[in-house]
Amino acid sequence: MTAAQERLPRLLALVPYLLARPGIPIDEAATDFGVSAKQLRKDLELLWMCGLPGYGPGDLIDISFDEDTVTIAFDAGMRRPLRLTGAEATALLVALRALLDAPGVAEADAIRRAVAKIESAAGQARPGGVEVGLGVREAAETAKVREVVQSALRAVRALRISYYTASKDEVTERTVDPMRVLIVDGRGYLEAWCRRADGVRLFRLDRVDEVVVLDEPAAPPPYAEPTDTSEGLFRAAPDQRSARLVLRPDARWISEYYPVEDVEELDGGKLRVRMRYSDVSWLVRLVLGQGGEVVVEEPAELATAVREQAAAAVARLDRHLAAT
């Protein structure tokens, strides 16, 4: 562990510790934290520069020294335990589970305990945390898939999976021979020989709806080579086209769920991205499904298709209302 990694938890713990012990001798506090008095003074000097946004008088943590004792005069809100929002809890769970997927990770038991505590806390969330519960359940389902996949890898067994392909908006049944689990851009993937495609494929774990370990050995052909992810996971296929989209705030999730390129932040929380696609009808449905939160800048024919589909939908609705 680096010095910074050791120091951060100590800094976070110092304020509530000192609030509970006003006027504690610096030597005693240093002993409790297992550091020298000199190091603790450096920590306190750093805390002196921390506080609430604005970082002016009245915003920073105020520490009072009296000879060899120390007291917190203003805590800048750090006396309360940390509370996570729904999005923060979900993001933290996903990151921790991704870390568990990494080969050779240290302190795996500690990570599992942390995951269990966060899931428990999220499960007790009140109405404001309804969205959290959904995210936690999704993370839990992905974790179950990962566990089954890892058990198949250990036992060298084939898998039958039900897999959602986002670019085609379809679910297919596949029998695969697992090769490895890997993490790319924070997401877990199963790399396997797909018997249906007769080739090596990467399957995002959070898009595997069902997974069953088969009573037959996994047998990727000897010429099945692992995917080179050193330059990114996705490469354009010859038949793929490219669209430039502007995502309004409520549609930014698209940039996290689907592969996108050339991401550009715009005013008002909007995002400009380039997305590759093979099926025009799928992308049209995706854009229309966002209720005006996605704007197609190019190609012109895609923007035209979106307008025509939207106009046709309005016309059908008008006819339906006229008939009732």
SEVEXKOL-891708 format. One record per residue (C-alpha): residue number from 1; x, y, z. Coordinates in nm, 2 decimals. Layout:
N
{NUM; {X; Y; Z}}
...
***
This chain:
324
{1; {0.00; 0.00; 0.00}}
{2; {0.13; 0.35; -0.09}}
{3; {0.17; 0.63; 0.16}}
{4; {-0.12; 0.81; 0.00}}
{5; {-0.34; 0.50; 0.03}}
{6; {-0.25; 0.47; 0.40}}
{7; {-0.30; 0.84; 0.47}}
{8; {-0.64; 0.89; 0.32}}
{9; {-0.83; 0.66; 0.56}}
{10; {-0.65; 0.82; 0.85}}
{11; {-0.75; 1.17; 0.74}}
{12; {-1.11; 1.07; 0.70}}
{13; {-1.11; 0.91; 1.05}}
{14; {-0.92; 1.20; 1.22}}
{15; {-1.21; 1.45; 1.24}}
{16; {-1.47; 1.23; 1.41}}
{17; {-1.20; 1.09; 1.63}}
{18; {-1.09; 1.44; 1.75}}
{19; {-1.44; 1.56; 1.79}}
{20; {-1.51; 1.28; 2.04}}
{21; {-1.18; 1.37; 2.23}}
{22; {-1.15; 1.75; 2.25}}
{23; {-0.81; 1.85; 2.39}}
{24; {-0.65; 1.51; 2.34}}
{25; {-0.26; 1.52; 2.36}}
{26; {-0.11; 1.49; 2.01}}
{27; {0.12; 1.21; 2.13}}
{28; {-0.18; 1.00; 2.25}}
{29; {-0.37; 1.05; 1.92}}
{30; {-0.06; 0.96; 1.72}}
{31; {-0.02; 0.64; 1.92}}
{32; {-0.39; 0.55; 1.86}}
{33; {-0.33; 0.59; 1.48}}
{34; {0.00; 0.41; 1.48}}
{35; {0.20; 0.71; 1.35}}
{36; {0.46; 0.95; 1.49}}
{37; {0.36; 1.28; 1.64}}
{38; {0.54; 1.45; 1.36}}
{39; {0.33; 1.27; 1.10}}
{40; {0.01; 1.34; 1.28}}
{41; {0.10; 1.71; 1.28}}
{42; {0.15; 1.70; 0.90}}
{43; {-0.20; 1.53; 0.87}}
{44; {-0.36; 1.80; 1.08}}
{45; {-0.19; 2.07; 0.87}}
{46; {-0.34; 1.91; 0.56}}
{47; {-0.68; 1.89; 0.72}}
{48; {-0.66; 2.26; 0.79}}
{49; {-0.67; 2.32; 0.41}}
{50; {-0.98; 2.10; 0.36}}
{51; {-1.35; 2.19; 0.39}}
{52; {-1.66; 2.29; 0.21}}
{53; {-1.69; 2.42; -0.15}}
{54; {-1.59; 2.79; -0.15}}
{55; {-1.29; 2.71; 0.06}}
{56; {-1.29; 3.05; 0.22}}
{57; {-1.30; 3.16; 0.59}}
{58; {-1.58; 2.97; 0.76}}
{59; {-1.56; 2.69; 0.50}}
{60; {-1.24; 2.51; 0.61}}
{61; {-1.20; 2.27; 0.89}}
{62; {-1.09; 2.47; 1.19}}
{63; {-0.83; 2.31; 1.42}}
{64; {-0.72; 2.46; 1.75}}
{65; {-0.38; 2.38; 1.90}}
{66; {-0.30; 2.44; 2.27}}
{67; {0.06; 2.36; 2.33}}
{68; {0.06; 1.98; 2.28}}
{69; {-0.31; 1.92; 2.26}}
{70; {-0.56; 1.95; 1.97}}
{71; {-0.93; 2.03; 1.93}}
{72; {-1.16; 2.05; 1.63}}
{73; {-1.34; 2.38; 1.64}}
{74; {-1.53; 2.34; 1.30}}
{75; {-1.58; 2.00; 1.14}}
{76; {-1.71; 2.12; 0.79}}
{77; {-1.98; 1.85; 0.81}}
{78; {-1.74; 1.55; 0.86}}
{79; {-1.89; 1.45; 1.20}}
{80; {-2.17; 1.26; 1.02}}
{81; {-2.12; 0.91; 0.87}}
{82; {-2.09; 0.90; 0.50}}
{83; {-2.43; 0.85; 0.32}}
{84; {-2.44; 0.74; -0.04}}
{85; {-2.70; 0.83; -0.29}}
{86; {-2.86; 0.55; -0.50}}
{87; {-2.64; 0.62; -0.79}}
{88; {-2.33; 0.63; -0.57}}
{89; {-2.41; 0.30; -0.40}}
{90; {-2.48; 0.13; -0.73}}
{91; {-2.16; 0.26; -0.89}}
{92; {-1.96; 0.15; -0.58}}
{93; {-2.11; -0.20; -0.59}}
{94; {-2.03; -0.23; -0.96}}
{95; {-1.67; -0.12; -0.91}}
{96; {-1.62; -0.35; -0.62}}
{97; {-1.76; -0.65; -0.81}}
{98; {-1.54; -0.56; -1.11}}
{99; {-1.24; -0.56; -0.87}}
{100; {-1.34; -0.91; -0.75}}
{101; {-1.33; -1.02; -1.12}}
{102; {-0.96; -0.91; -1.15}}
{103; {-0.72; -1.20; -1.13}}
{104; {-0.50; -1.21; -0.82}}
{105; {-0.69; -0.94; -0.63}}
{106; {-0.57; -0.90; -0.27}}
{107; {-0.81; -0.87; 0.02}}
{108; {-1.10; -1.04; -0.16}}
{109; {-1.27; -1.13; 0.16}}
{110; {-1.27; -0.77; 0.27}}
{111; {-1.42; -0.66; -0.06}}
{112; {-1.70; -0.93; -0.02}}
{113; {-1.77; -0.80; 0.33}}
{114; {-1.79; -0.44; 0.19}}
{115; {-2.03; -0.55; -0.08}}
{116; {-2.25; -0.73; 0.17}}
{117; {-2.27; -0.42; 0.39}}
{118; {-2.35; -0.19; 0.10}}
{119; {-2.62; -0.43; -0.03}}
{120; {-2.77; -0.45; 0.32}}
{121; {-2.78; -0.07; 0.36}}
{122; {-2.93; -0.02; 0.02}}
{123; {-3.19; -0.28; 0.09}}
{124; {-3.30; -0.08; 0.39}}
{125; {-3.33; 0.24; 0.19}}
{126; {-3.66; 0.44; 0.21}}
{127; {-3.87; 0.56; -0.08}}
{128; {-3.59; 0.80; -0.19}}
{129; {-3.37; 0.50; -0.25}}
{130; {-3.61; 0.29; -0.47}}
{131; {-3.37; 0.34; -0.76}}
{132; {-3.09; 0.21; -0.55}}
{133; {-3.27; -0.11; -0.49}}
{134; {-3.30; -0.17; -0.86}}
{135; {-2.93; -0.10; -0.92}}
{136; {-2.83; -0.33; -0.64}}
{137; {-3.05; -0.61; -0.77}}
{138; {-2.90; -0.57; -1.12}}
{139; {-2.55; -0.59; -0.97}}
{140; {-2.65; -0.89; -0.77}}
{141; {-2.78; -1.07; -1.08}}
{142; {-2.46; -1.00; -1.26}}
{143; {-2.27; -1.13; -0.97}}
{144; {-2.46; -1.46; -0.98}}
{145; {-2.38; -1.49; -1.35}}
{146; {-2.01; -1.42; -1.28}}
{147; {-2.00; -1.69; -1.01}}
{148; {-2.16; -1.95; -1.24}}
{149; {-1.91; -1.86; -1.52}}
{150; {-1.62; -1.88; -1.29}}
{151; {-1.73; -2.22; -1.16}}
{152; {-1.75; -2.34; -1.52}}
{153; {-1.40; -2.21; -1.59}}
{154; {-1.26; -2.39; -1.28}}
{155; {-1.44; -2.72; -1.38}}
{156; {-1.35; -2.67; -1.75}}
{157; {-1.72; -2.71; -1.85}}
{158; {-1.92; -2.57; -2.14}}
{159; {-2.20; -2.32; -2.08}}
{160; {-2.54; -2.25; -2.23}}
{161; {-2.63; -1.88; -2.21}}
{162; {-2.92; -1.66; -2.31}}
{163; {-2.75; -1.34; -2.43}}
{164; {-2.89; -1.00; -2.52}}
{165; {-2.71; -0.84; -2.82}}
{166; {-2.78; -0.46; -2.78}}
{167; {-2.68; -0.36; -3.14}}
{168; {-2.94; -0.60; -3.28}}
{169; {-3.19; -0.58; -3.00}}
{170; {-3.23; -0.95; -2.98}}
{171; {-3.18; -1.24; -2.73}}
{172; {-3.01; -1.56; -2.86}}
{173; {-2.94; -1.89; -2.71}}
{174; {-2.57; -2.00; -2.74}}
{175; {-2.35; -2.29; -2.63}}
{176; {-2.00; -2.16; -2.55}}
{177; {-1.67; -2.30; -2.44}}
{178; {-1.53; -2.05; -2.17}}
{179; {-1.18; -1.93; -2.21}}
{180; {-1.14; -1.65; -1.95}}
{181; {-1.31; -1.37; -1.76}}
{182; {-1.17; -1.02; -1.81}}
{183; {-1.23; -0.66; -1.71}}
{184; {-1.24; -0.39; -1.98}}
{185; {-1.34; -0.03; -1.90}}
{186; {-1.47; -0.14; -1.57}}
{187; {-1.71; -0.41; -1.71}}
{188; {-1.68; -0.78; -1.68}}
{189; {-1.67; -1.00; -1.99}}
{190; {-1.67; -1.37; -2.06}}
{191; {-1.44; -1.46; -2.35}}
{192; {-1.55; -1.79; -2.50}}
{193; {-1.56; -2.00; -2.82}}
{194; {-1.91; -1.95; -2.95}}
{195; {-2.03; -2.27; -3.13}}
{196; {-2.32; -2.07; -3.29}}
{197; {-2.08; -1.81; -3.44}}
{198; {-1.80; -2.06; -3.48}}
{199; {-1.55; -1.81; -3.34}}
{200; {-1.42; -1.64; -3.03}}
{201; {-1.67; -1.39; -2.88}}
{202; {-1.68; -1.15; -2.58}}
{203; {-2.00; -1.16; -2.38}}
{204; {-2.08; -0.88; -2.14}}
{205; {-2.18; -1.04; -1.81}}
{206; {-2.46; -0.79; -1.74}}
{207; {-2.62; -0.89; -2.07}}
{208; {-2.63; -1.26; -1.99}}
{209; {-2.99; -1.33; -1.89}}
{210; {-2.95; -1.70; -1.81}}
{211; {-2.65; -1.93; -1.77}}
{212; {-2.63; -2.30; -1.72}}
{213; {-2.32; -2.52; -1.67}}
{214; {-2.34; -2.82; -1.90}}
{215; {-2.23; -3.17; -1.82}}
{216; {-1.97; -3.17; -2.10}}
{217; {-1.61; -3.04; -2.11}}
{218; {-1.52; -2.70; -2.25}}
{219; {-1.32; -2.75; -2.56}}
{220; {-1.22; -2.44; -2.75}}
{221; {-1.03; -2.53; -3.07}}
{222; {-0.65; -2.50; -3.04}}
{223; {-0.66; -2.21; -3.29}}
{224; {-0.89; -2.00; -3.07}}
{225; {-0.69; -1.69; -2.98}}
{226; {-0.77; -1.45; -2.69}}
{227; {-0.89; -1.11; -2.80}}
{228; {-0.63; -0.83; -2.80}}
{229; {-0.79; -0.55; -2.59}}
{230; {-0.48; -0.34; -2.57}}
{231; {-0.63; -0.08; -2.82}}
{232; {-0.98; -0.10; -2.69}}
{233; {-1.25; -0.36; -2.70}}
{234; {-1.46; -0.26; -3.00}}
{235; {-1.34; -0.23; -3.36}}
{236; {-1.55; -0.12; -3.65}}
{237; {-1.69; -0.40; -3.87}}
{238; {-1.69; -0.34; -4.25}}
{239; {-2.07; -0.33; -4.26}}
{240; {-2.11; -0.09; -3.97}}
{241; {-2.23; 0.27; -4.02}}
{242; {-2.16; 0.56; -3.79}}
{243; {-2.41; 0.81; -3.64}}
{244; {-2.34; 1.14; -3.45}}
{245; {-2.58; 1.19; -3.17}}
{246; {-2.64; 1.46; -2.91}}
{247; {-2.76; 1.31; -2.58}}
{248; {-2.96; 1.53; -2.34}}
{249; {-2.90; 1.47; -1.97}}
{250; {-3.17; 1.20; -1.93}}
{251; {-3.02; 1.00; -2.22}}
{252; {-2.65; 1.01; -2.11}}
{253; {-2.69; 0.65; -1.99}}
{254; {-2.67; 0.55; -2.36}}
{255; {-2.30; 0.64; -2.36}}
{256; {-2.24; 0.41; -2.06}}
{257; {-2.45; 0.12; -2.19}}
{258; {-2.35; 0.11; -2.55}}
{259; {-2.00; 0.14; -2.72}}
{260; {-1.95; 0.50; -2.83}}
{261; {-1.66; 0.71; -2.96}}
{262; {-1.55; 1.07; -2.98}}
{263; {-1.73; 1.17; -2.66}}
{264; {-1.76; 1.55; -2.62}}
{265; {-1.92; 1.73; -2.33}}
{266; {-2.16; 2.01; -2.43}}
{267; {-2.33; 2.29; -2.24}}
{268; {-2.63; 2.21; -2.03}}
{269; {-2.51; 1.86; -1.94}}
{270; {-2.55; 1.73; -2.29}}
{271; {-2.31; 1.49; -2.46}}
{272; {-2.21; 1.45; -2.82}}
{273; {-2.11; 1.09; -2.92}}
{274; {-2.04; 0.88; -3.22}}
{275; {-2.21; 0.54; -3.23}}
{276; {-2.16; 0.26; -3.47}}
{277; {-2.45; 0.05; -3.58}}
{278; {-2.55; -0.23; -3.83}}
{279; {-2.93; -0.22; -3.80}}
{280; {-3.09; 0.11; -3.89}}
{281; {-3.43; 0.01; -3.75}}
{282; {-3.27; -0.07; -3.42}}
{283; {-3.11; 0.27; -3.39}}
{284; {-3.43; 0.44; -3.49}}
{285; {-3.62; 0.26; -3.22}}
{286; {-3.35; 0.35; -2.97}}
{287; {-3.37; 0.72; -3.06}}
{288; {-3.75; 0.73; -3.06}}
{289; {-3.77; 0.55; -2.73}}
{290; {-3.59; 0.84; -2.56}}
{291; {-3.88; 1.08; -2.61}}
{292; {-3.68; 1.36; -2.77}}
{293; {-3.38; 1.33; -2.54}}
{294; {-3.16; 1.22; -2.84}}
{295; {-3.09; 1.43; -3.14}}
{296; {-2.95; 1.28; -3.46}}
{297; {-2.69; 1.52; -3.62}}
{298; {-2.57; 1.28; -3.89}}
{299; {-2.61; 1.09; -4.11}}
{300; {-2.90; 1.28; -4.28}}
{301; {-3.08; 0.96; -4.38}}
{302; {-3.09; 0.84; -4.02}}
{303; {-3.24; 1.17; -3.91}}
{304; {-3.50; 1.14; -4.19}}
{305; {-3.59; 0.79; -4.08}}
{306; {-3.64; 0.90; -3.72}}
{307; {-3.87; 1.19; -3.83}}
{308; {-4.07; 0.96; -4.07}}
{309; {-4.12; 0.70; -3.80}}
{310; {-4.22; 0.96; -3.55}}
{311; {-4.47; 1.12; -3.79}}
{312; {-4.61; 0.77; -3.87}}
{313; {-4.65; 0.70; -3.50}}
{314; {-4.84; 1.03; -3.45}}
{315; {-5.06; 0.96; -3.75}}
{316; {-5.15; 0.61; -3.61}}
{317; {-5.23; 0.77; -3.28}}
{318; {-5.46; 1.03; -3.45}}
{319; {-5.64; 0.76; -3.64}}
{320; {-5.69; 0.56; -3.32}}
{321; {-5.82; 0.86; -3.13}}
{322; {-6.06; 0.95; -3.42}}
{323; {-6.20; 0.60; -3.42}}
{324; {-6.27; 0.59; -3.05}}
***
